[in-house]
Each structure stands twice: as structure tokens, then as C-alpha cells.
Amino acid sequence: MTTATMTASGRSLFDTVARLRVQYAKWVQYRETVAELRRHNEHELEDLGMNRADITRVARAATYGEMA
């Protein structure tokens, strides 16, 4: 019988690695969203109902589901 390696918080090493992979994938998605929005000019952003100051907030909401 095998025993899962447990971390200090009680999670298995497998669970911790899986969680880190998900977090990394979301971070990559966030960075790609920010980069895509920054490629738009002011008129295009206005057509989307936003301005440059909104880019990080919108990218965070799209990626993590947070509304700020």
C-alpha cells in the first residue's frame, strides 16, 4: 500500500502540484488577456466600453472571476 506524501497543510503533494498548475495556467491566461487588450487603440477600447485604466481589472475579472 502506498501512502501519499502530505504537505504541512495536510494536502497531498499531488494535490499541491495540481493546484499550482491551475494557478500557473490562470496567470498565463491573465497575462495574455492583458497583452491582447493593450494592443487595442483608444477608439477600439472605447468600442468595448472601457479605457486603458480598466485593462487589468477586466483581465482579472475575465480570468479569476473577480469583480472590482
Backbone atoms as SQL, in Angstrom:
CREATE TABLE atoms (id INTEGER PRIMARY KEY, chain TEXT, resi INTEGER, resn TEXT, atom TEXT, x REAL, y REAL, z REAL);
INSERT INTO atoms VALUES
  (1, 'A', 1, 'MET', 'N', 0.839, -1.164, 0.000),
  (2, 'A', 1, 'MET', 'CA', 0.000, 0.000, 0.000),
  (3, 'A', 1, 'MET', 'C', 0.892, 1.238, 0.000),
  (4, 'A', 2, 'THR', 'N', 0.541, 2.207, -0.827),
  (5, 'A', 2, 'THR', 'CA', 1.339, 3.434, -0.876),
  (6, 'A', 2, 'THR', 'C', 0.676, 4.503, -0.028),
  (7, 'A', 3, 'THR', 'N', 1.476, 5.377, 0.488),
  (8, 'A', 3, 'THR', 'CA', 0.988, 6.484, 1.301),
  (9, 'A', 3, 'THR', 'C', 1.303, 7.776, 0.572),
  (10, 'A', 4, 'ALA', 'N', 0.310, 8.632, 0.433),
  (11, 'A', 4, 'ALA', 'CA', 0.522, 9.916, -0.226),
  (12, 'A', 4, 'ALA', 'C', 1.389, 10.795, 0.655),
  (13, 'A', 5, 'THR', 'N', 2.310, 11.510, 0.048),
  (14, 'A', 5, 'THR', 'CA', 3.137, 12.450, 0.780),
  (15, 'A', 5, 'THR', 'C', 2.275, 13.660, 1.117),
  (16, 'A', 6, 'MET', 'N', 2.239, 14.012, 2.380),
  (17, 'A', 6, 'MET', 'CA', 1.409, 15.117, 2.822),
  (18, 'A', 6, 'MET', 'C', 2.260, 16.361, 3.052),
  (19, 'A', 7, 'THR', 'N', 1.712, 17.508, 2.684),
  (20, 'A', 7, 'THR', 'CA', 2.383, 18.772, 2.944),
  (21, 'A', 7, 'THR', 'C', 1.983, 19.254, 4.331),
  (22, 'A', 8, 'ALA', 'N', 2.552, 20.367, 4.766),
  (23, 'A', 8, 'ALA', 'CA', 2.274, 20.900, 6.099),
  (24, 'A', 8, 'ALA', 'C', 0.794, 21.222, 6.282),
  (25, 'A', 9, 'SER', 'N', 0.097, 21.597, 5.206),
  (26, 'A', 9, 'SER', 'CA', -1.317, 21.946, 5.316),
  (27, 'A', 9, 'SER', 'C', -2.218, 20.720, 5.245),
  (28, 'A', 10, 'GLY', 'N', -1.648, 19.534, 5.093),
  (29, 'A', 10, 'GLY', 'CA', -2.437, 18.323, 5.046),
  (30, 'A', 10, 'GLY', 'C', -2.816, 17.880, 3.641),
  (31, 'A', 11, 'ARG', 'N', -2.428, 18.629, 2.641),
  (32, 'A', 11, 'ARG', 'CA', -2.715, 18.257, 1.266),
  (33, 'A', 11, 'ARG', 'C', -1.645, 17.307, 0.765),
  (34, 'A', 12, 'SER', 'N', -2.043, 16.449, -0.144),
  (35, 'A', 12, 'SER', 'CA', -1.047, 15.568, -0.734),
  (36, 'A', 12, 'SER', 'C', -0.185, 16.362, -1.704),
  (37, 'A', 13, 'LEU', 'N', 0.986, 15.865, -1.945),
  (38, 'A', 13, 'LEU', 'CA', 1.889, 16.520, -2.882),
  (39, 'A', 13, 'LEU', 'C', 1.243, 16.608, -4.261),
  (40, 'A', 14, 'PHE', 'N', 0.531, 15.562, -4.658),
  (41, 'A', 14, 'PHE', 'CA', -0.158, 15.560, -5.946),
  (42, 'A', 14, 'PHE', 'C', -1.174, 16.703, -6.020),
  (43, 'A', 15, 'ASP', 'N', -1.960, 16.887, -4.958),
  (44, 'A', 15, 'ASP', 'CA', -2.954, 17.963, -4.930),
  (45, 'A', 15, 'ASP', 'C', -2.286, 19.334, -5.017),
  (46, 'A', 16, 'THR', 'N', -1.181, 19.485, -4.326),
  (47, 'A', 16, 'THR', 'CA', -0.461, 20.757, -4.337),
  (48, 'A', 16, 'THR', 'C', 0.077, 21.065, -5.727),
  (49, 'A', 17, 'VAL', 'N', 0.670, 20.085, -6.382),
  (50, 'A', 17, 'VAL', 'CA', 1.192, 20.276, -7.736),
  (51, 'A', 17, 'VAL', 'C', 0.047, 20.589, -8.701),
  (52, 'A', 18, 'ALA', 'N', -1.061, 19.891, -8.566),
  (53, 'A', 18, 'ALA', 'CA', -2.214, 20.131, -9.437),
  (54, 'A', 18, 'ALA', 'C', -2.742, 21.551, -9.244),
  (55, 'A', 19, 'ARG', 'N', -2.814, 21.990, -7.997),
  (56, 'A', 19, 'ARG', 'CA', -3.284, 23.352, -7.713),
  (57, 'A', 19, 'ARG', 'C', -2.330, 24.392, -8.296),
  (58, 'A', 20, 'LEU', 'N', -1.031, 24.156, -8.177),
  (59, 'A', 20, 'LEU', 'CA', -0.047, 25.085, -8.740),
  (60, 'A', 20, 'LEU', 'C', -0.146, 25.154, -10.254),
  (61, 'A', 21, 'ARG', 'N', -0.402, 24.029, -10.894),
  (62, 'A', 21, 'ARG', 'CA', -0.560, 24.019, -12.356),
  (63, 'A', 21, 'ARG', 'C', -1.763, 24.845, -12.787),
  (64, 'A', 22, 'VAL', 'N', -2.858, 24.730, -12.054),
  (65, 'A', 22, 'VAL', 'CA', -4.059, 25.509, -12.360),
  (66, 'A', 22, 'VAL', 'C', -3.784, 26.996, -12.158),
  (67, 'A', 23, 'GLN', 'N', -3.131, 27.335, -11.051),
  (68, 'A', 23, 'GLN', 'CA', -2.810, 28.740, -10.787),
  (69, 'A', 23, 'GLN', 'C', -1.893, 29.310, -11.863),
  (70, 'A', 24, 'TYR', 'N', -0.913, 28.537, -12.287),
  (71, 'A', 24, 'TYR', 'CA', 0.004, 28.996, -13.334),
  (72, 'A', 24, 'TYR', 'C', -0.747, 29.196, -14.651),
  (73, 'A', 25, 'ALA', 'N', -1.621, 28.273, -15.000),
  (74, 'A', 25, 'ALA', 'CA', -2.395, 28.395, -16.242),
  (75, 'A', 25, 'ALA', 'C', -3.268, 29.644, -16.204),
  (76, 'A', 26, 'LYS', 'N', -3.859, 29.943, -15.056),
  (77, 'A', 26, 'LYS', 'CA', -4.675, 31.154, -14.937),
  (78, 'A', 26, 'LYS', 'C', -3.812, 32.402, -15.048),
  (79, 'A', 27, 'TRP', 'N', -2.630, 32.375, -14.460),
  (80, 'A', 27, 'TRP', 'CA', -1.731, 33.525, -14.554),
  (81, 'A', 27, 'TRP', 'C', -1.337, 33.775, -16.010),
  (82, 'A', 28, 'VAL', 'N', -1.040, 32.706, -16.746),
  (83, 'A', 28, 'VAL', 'CA', -0.695, 32.835, -18.166),
  (84, 'A', 28, 'VAL', 'C', -1.882, 33.426, -18.925),
  (85, 'A', 29, 'GLN', 'N', -3.082, 32.945, -18.643),
  (86, 'A', 29, 'GLN', 'CA', -4.280, 33.472, -19.303),
  (87, 'A', 29, 'GLN', 'C', -4.447, 34.962, -18.985),
  (88, 'A', 30, 'TYR', 'N', -4.219, 35.348, -17.735),
  (89, 'A', 30, 'TYR', 'CA', -4.316, 36.754, -17.334),
  (90, 'A', 30, 'TYR', 'C', -3.333, 37.608, -18.129),
  (91, 'A', 31, 'ARG', 'N', -2.067, 37.171, -18.198),
  (92, 'A', 31, 'ARG', 'CA', -1.040, 37.929, -18.922),
  (93, 'A', 31, 'ARG', 'C', -1.392, 38.047, -20.405),
  (94, 'A', 32, 'GLU', 'N', -1.916, 36.974, -21.001),
  (95, 'A', 32, 'GLU', 'CA', -2.301, 37.014, -22.411),
  (96, 'A', 32, 'GLU', 'C', -3.480, 37.967, -22.628),
  (97, 'A', 33, 'THR', 'N', -4.411, 37.985, -21.701),
  (98, 'A', 33, 'THR', 'CA', -5.559, 38.884, -21.805),
  (99, 'A', 33, 'THR', 'C', -5.116, 40.337, -21.709),
  (100, 'A', 34, 'VAL', 'N', -4.233, 40.625, -20.762),
  (101, 'A', 34, 'VAL', 'CA', -3.706, 41.987, -20.623),
  (102, 'A', 34, 'VAL', 'C', -2.976, 42.397, -21.907),
  (103, 'A', 35, 'ALA', 'N', -2.140, 41.524, -22.423),
  (104, 'A', 35, 'ALA', 'CA', -1.380, 41.837, -23.638),
  (105, 'A', 35, 'ALA', 'C', -2.320, 42.098, -24.817),
  (106, 'A', 36, 'GLU', 'N', -3.355, 41.272, -24.948),
  (107, 'A', 36, 'GLU', 'CA', -4.312, 41.446, -26.043),
  (108, 'A', 36, 'GLU', 'C', -5.045, 42.780, -25.930),
  (109, 'A', 37, 'LEU', 'N', -5.489, 43.112, -24.734),
  (110, 'A', 37, 'LEU', 'CA', -6.202, 44.379, -24.556),
  (111, 'A', 37, 'LEU', 'C', -5.284, 45.579, -24.773),
  (112, 'A', 38, 'ARG', 'N', -4.027, 45.460, -24.402),
  (113, 'A', 38, 'ARG', 'CA', -3.091, 46.578, -24.596),
  (114, 'A', 38, 'ARG', 'C', -2.780, 46.825, -26.067),
  (115, 'A', 39, 'ARG', 'N', -3.021, 45.836, -26.917),
  (116, 'A', 39, 'ARG', 'CA', -2.795, 46.023, -28.358),
  (117, 'A', 39, 'ARG', 'C', -3.861, 46.902, -29.009),
  (118, 'A', 40, 'HIS', 'N', -4.986, 47.084, -28.345),
  (119, 'A', 40, 'HIS', 'CA', -6.066, 47.903, -28.896),
  (120, 'A', 40, 'HIS', 'C', -5.765, 49.386, -28.698),
  (121, 'A', 41, 'ASN', 'N', -6.209, 50.192, -29.666),
  (122, 'A', 41, 'ASN', 'CA', -6.052, 51.636, -29.515),
  (123, 'A', 41, 'ASN', 'C', -7.222, 52.185, -28.688),
  (124, 'A', 42, 'GLU', 'N', -7.170, 53.470, -28.377),
  (125, 'A', 42, 'GLU', 'CA', -8.179, 54.088, -27.514),
  (126, 'A', 42, 'GLU', 'C', -9.587, 53.947, -28.091),
  (127, 'A', 43, 'HIS', 'N', -9.733, 54.116, -29.400),
  (128, 'A', 43, 'HIS', 'CA', -11.049, 54.018, -30.033),
  (129, 'A', 43, 'HIS', 'C', -11.608, 52.597, -29.907),
  (130, 'A', 44, 'GLU', 'N', -10.769, 51.616, -30.144),
  (131, 'A', 44, 'GLU', 'CA', -11.217, 50.221, -30.025),
  (132, 'A', 44, 'GLU', 'C', -11.615, 49.886, -28.590),
  (133, 'A', 45, 'LEU', 'N', -10.825, 50.368, -27.640),
  (134, 'A', 45, 'LEU', 'CA', -11.166, 50.133, -26.232),
  (135, 'A', 45, 'LEU', 'C', -12.490, 50.813, -25.885),
  (136, 'A', 46, 'GLU', 'N', -12.690, 52.009, -26.403),
  (137, 'A', 46, 'GLU', 'CA', -13.947, 52.721, -26.167),
  (138, 'A', 46, 'GLU', 'C', -15.127, 51.934, -26.744),
  (139, 'A', 47, 'ASP', 'N', -14.936, 51.329, -27.916),
  (140, 'A', 47, 'ASP', 'CA', -15.979, 50.487, -28.509),
  (141, 'A', 47, 'ASP', 'C', -16.323, 49.303, -27.607),
  (142, 'A', 48, 'LEU', 'N', -15.340, 48.850, -26.835),
  (143, 'A', 48, 'LEU', 'CA', -15.550, 47.753, -25.901),
  (144, 'A', 48, 'LEU', 'C', -16.121, 48.243, -24.559),
  (145, 'A', 49, 'GLY', 'N', -16.271, 49.556, -24.440),
  (146, 'A', 49, 'GLY', 'CA', -16.819, 50.136, -23.220),
  (147, 'A', 49, 'GLY', 'C', -15.812, 50.254, -22.099),
  (148, 'A', 50, 'MET', 'N', -14.556, 50.437, -22.468),
  (149, 'A', 50, 'MET', 'CA', -13.510, 50.539, -21.451),
  (150, 'A', 50, 'MET', 'C', -12.426, 51.503, -21.881),
  (151, 'A', 51, 'ASN', 'N', -11.492, 51.780, -20.970),
  (152, 'A', 51, 'ASN', 'CA', -10.327, 52.588, -21.294),
  (153, 'A', 51, 'ASN', 'C', -9.092, 51.880, -20.752),
  (154, 'A', 52, 'ARG', 'N', -7.930, 52.459, -20.968),
  (155, 'A', 52, 'ARG', 'CA', -6.679, 51.804, -20.565),
  (156, 'A', 52, 'ARG', 'C', -6.615, 51.489, -19.068),
  (157, 'A', 53, 'ALA', 'N', -7.213, 52.350, -18.262),
  (158, 'A', 53, 'ALA', 'CA', -7.192, 52.131, -16.817),
  (159, 'A', 53, 'ALA', 'C', -7.983, 50.890, -16.412),
  (160, 'A', 54, 'ASP', 'N', -8.867, 50.425, -17.276),
  (161, 'A', 54, 'ASP', 'CA', -9.705, 49.261, -16.974),
  (162, 'A', 54, 'ASP', 'C', -9.052, 47.926, -17.331),
  (163, 'A', 55, 'ILE', 'N', -7.956, 47.943, -18.053),
  (164, 'A', 55, 'ILE', 'CA', -7.400, 46.709, -18.619),
  (165, 'A', 55, 'ILE', 'C', -7.101, 45.654, -17.562),
  (166, 'A', 56, 'THR', 'N', -6.375, 45.992, -16.522),
  (167, 'A', 56, 'THR', 'CA', -6.020, 44.964, -15.535),
  (168, 'A', 56, 'THR', 'C', -7.242, 44.468, -14.776),
  (169, 'A', 57, 'ARG', 'N', -8.185, 45.359, -14.494),
  (170, 'A', 57, 'ARG', 'CA', -9.403, 44.957, -13.796),
  (171, 'A', 57, 'ARG', 'C', -10.221, 43.994, -14.643),
  (172, 'A', 58, 'VAL', 'N', -10.371, 44.321, -15.920),
  (173, 'A', 58, 'VAL', 'CA', -11.143, 43.470, -16.829),
  (174, 'A', 58, 'VAL', 'C', -10.448, 42.117, -17.020),
  (175, 'A', 59, 'ALA', 'N', -9.136, 42.132, -17.175),
  (176, 'A', 59, 'ALA', 'CA', -8.387, 40.877, -17.346),
  (177, 'A', 59, 'ALA', 'C', -8.497, 40.009, -16.100),
  (178, 'A', 60, 'ARG', 'N', -8.417, 40.619, -14.928),
  (179, 'A', 60, 'ARG', 'CA', -8.544, 39.874, -13.668),
  (180, 'A', 60, 'ARG', 'C', -9.952, 39.268, -13.544),
  (181, 'A', 61, 'ALA', 'N', -10.972, 40.052, -13.876),
  (182, 'A', 61, 'ALA', 'CA', -12.340, 39.553, -13.805),
  (183, 'A', 61, 'ALA', 'C', -12.564, 38.416, -14.792),
  (184, 'A', 62, 'ALA', 'N', -12.013, 38.547, -15.995),
  (185, 'A', 62, 'ALA', 'CA', -12.174, 37.507, -17.008),
  (186, 'A', 62, 'ALA', 'C', -11.467, 36.226, -16.622),
  (187, 'A', 63, 'THR', 'N', -10.326, 36.356, -15.988),
  (188, 'A', 63, 'THR', 'CA', -9.511, 35.185, -15.651),
  (189, 'A', 63, 'THR', 'C', -9.913, 34.538, -14.339),
  (190, 'A', 64, 'TYR', 'N', -10.081, 35.355, -13.308),
  (191, 'A', 64, 'TYR', 'CA', -10.307, 34.830, -11.965),
  (192, 'A', 64, 'TYR', 'C', -11.748, 34.973, -11.500),
  (193, 'A', 65, 'GLY', 'N', -12.569, 35.664, -12.292),
  (194, 'A', 65, 'GLY', 'CA', -13.963, 35.849, -11.909),
  (195, 'A', 65, 'GLY', 'C', -14.170, 36.882, -10.822),
  (196, 'A', 66, 'GLU', 'N', -13.187, 37.738, -10.610),
  (197, 'A', 66, 'GLU', 'CA', -13.278, 38.771, -9.581),
  (198, 'A', 66, 'GLU', 'C', -13.831, 40.040, -10.192),
  (199, 'A', 67, 'MET', 'N', -14.755, 40.632, -9.517),
  (200, 'A', 67, 'MET', 'CA', -15.290, 41.925, -9.952),
  (201, 'A', 67, 'MET', 'C', -14.790, 42.983, -8.990),
  (202, 'A', 68, 'ALA', 'N', -14.129, 43.981, -9.537),
  (203, 'A', 68, 'ALA', 'CA', -13.596, 45.040, -8.676),
  (204, 'A', 68, 'ALA', 'C', -14.232, 46.353, -9.019);
